[in-house]
């Protein structure tokens, strides 16, 4: 098996002191069926915060206007 390194974004959503976890599809390549935060591959030429918002909207149905950035740590 060949491993390919790809940048990803991970988004932790908090509301009323609770953290949102979503159950991953059985069809995904990593951690199928497990509870996880919102994640996605960082697309070429897209800023990480822009990609994060795209993933949040796609995976939760929340509108961008309903989300407020609290922190954006340096990439690992």
Buried (B, 14 or more C-beta within 10 A) or exposed (E): EEEEEEEEBEBEBEEEEEEBEBEBEEEEEEEEEEEBBBBBEBEEEBEEEEBBBBBBBEBBEBEEEEBEEEEEEEEE
